[in-house]
Amino acid sequence: MLYQYKRKFLGLFAVLLLCMALPSFAGAWVMVKGDGDRWMKFGAGFRSSLSTSNDSTGNQSGSASDIQLDNMRLYTLTQVHKNILFEFNTEVNNTNDRVADNYTQATSGQFHNLFVLDARATFSIKGFDLWVGKFLPPSDRSNLNGPYFLNVYNFPVVQAYPAIAAGRDHGAMVFKEYGGGKFKWSYGIFEGRTIASNADANPDENDNFLHAARFTYNFWTPEPGYYTTSSYYGAKDVLALAFAFQHEEDGAGTGTTATTQGDFTGWNIDLLMEKKLSNGAVLNLEGAFYDYDTDDIADTTLIQGEGYLALASYLMPDKIGWGKVQPYIRYQHFDREQSNTAANLGTRSVTEGGFNYIIDGHNAKIMAFYSGDKNGSNAATVDSFNIGMQFQLL
């Protein structure tokens, strides 16, 4: 068994070496210019991974190898007036780890993979941006990064804000920034808990809004725009501190009685520091702390507890082939106090380390890493070796 496990890892490593010979992808939207101020931009993103693990059945009794498409996205961004934009993005996602209002559930219990990711309009009014539609609510940096702008491949397990799909929700938001992104804030109201999960009733029978807000201050170089990234690969020095908050009255639980209904409150603090050193290398440090509260009420889709993550990476100054090597380590820990499933109780710790091969920033990179996931105080650690690759035109 050990020989077979090592052989699978060597096979993944060989694929990584082959991918390092790929040419650089030019990162730019495809733009169609209209008359006056009107234009339309097109983009696309692709993420796929290979993994081998000592856990094929959930009890660490075997080994498993998988190749899968993790994300395939088509992006559009359109300006119809100098003060009006709209965004429409689609997603093909094979992980299906979140409930989505616009998935179509088959009789097998699986979801069809193509769905509307974003559909929002933005109105710029006297320095304020008003967003309306389906999009990412104010939350933590990882969620506003999305999978394509993280400094690692896997989305953090400690991120547990409510969402209908891929972190999105339907709502309206006001966004404002000062000094080109030196300080920025956002506040919005969203649908929140509107659908039942499994056989449970919707606890929010009054259809209360989910309130979400985020405040960010950049001590060094400003970060303009609502969306975020966790690495600039030396393009700017960043020291950003942010606070995010979400709350929904009666937004947690499995029913509408006093013992099955509670409020949801979640908040987090996240910090990003990235500095280009004198030798041309780039040091990146990232951390976040999360707190989720469901009023001590069990919930099938939300978890009560506290979690944190810490990440450090070092982008080498010199190119090797088409890109630069970036070793990194990340640690995540989650103390889960309340849930409706035994699998989502107790502690979870994930230790991760590997090498990113940065060809063209977030538009072309390949990641090889080890992950050790201990999901439960008495659980055995699930070891896995992974190679993830992403390419996008953006």
Order of alpha helices (4+ residues) and beta strands (2+ residues): alpha-beta-beta-beta-beta-beta-beta-alpha-beta-beta-beta-beta-beta-beta-beta-beta-beta-beta-beta
